[in-house]
């Protein structure tokens, strides 16, 4: 259910670290709680993000939710496909529904994130 | 609301269906079952089933029932023929809207007033006070009544076999008495979705009987249970106001473009008539408009609306329209900015998105 190879924030973002690039999205739990996602607002490539800063917004029919950067660094790519097909965040949150690729400013920041077991416990509490 | 939220007679059905439940106006209500978009489309394309047991049902009886109601609300229910309904409002003495209502004439001296759940107690109290000295009895059956709606192009076909009421004799905004699934019921052809459909009033104890019968009858036609989430997007596309968004104590019916429900000339006057006569003469202070966002983003309740660098108003309701696929909103703006085709800006977070004033409703059914 909760991918074992990712790290998580308390705000339900996931991050996959490959070398010095981190791919970021929101978890299946977050997408399910939001409901049908109809709009995603992401920063432009080149934007500088601090860890845990808001980087955008995801909106369902009913709700608006801020997005928080799991790690700091420079945005190298934003998922442009989400502008036309935001529903992919619901259908494939850990795959095609990814949101940002960030060049890690400090790999040690990953240590401040939840591991899969800790995130699973967080979701179970909710 | 400090009390525990009330369950409706159908709460168990919603939970069994896996609905996401929320507290709304003191009630535990389903916000969605499978998803707002899917439920919304079911109503537009087939049919949807709604638990509206939270609404207020206020029966008015007595030889002066019509006069008493006419004194209490902005319309003249005495003008209704038996079996017909009207959209109405109840206002404070200063002309501010206390609630919007549907008033059904059930018999010569018997009416049914349906109020929003959030205002049911306010309306009940106001009616009781305004009836004082008149030969009219208010019977607040809000908790004793189950209200279930079936809405959508397939609604009539699903519903007709369950009732001996001849649905052809009940036109839009009509009501009839009969049985549904063997249960004594009032059947009204009203709704809040922009589709054809029916609302069924029965004793609370019979709520599950009606719900189950409709679920069974609608299974092959694709009838879907619909929560409050899609109810809101459906009514917004249909350009229908929601109390708390488009209507409130600070708004007159004229502001909302609903001056047609204010019968200033009716015999005997009514609570709020002096203030509303002045408001009618002065003209509206603001106008309710439809907006389609042409820029990026979704306009939401409370977002400021700008005409160039002048703040002209605020969004009252907004969503991504499931039917049209574009962000739509209703907003109050200055009267001079209300003409269709006017380009305005909606302030969405820290940016501005272009929005065009369009005529309401956004959606009109074609069948």
Interface residues (C-beta under 8 A of the other chain):
Chain A: X35 X36 X38 X39 X41 X57 X59 X60 X61 X62 X64
Chain B: X31 X32 X35 X36 X37 X38 X40 X229 X232 X233 X296 X297 X298 X300 X319 X320 X322 X327 X349
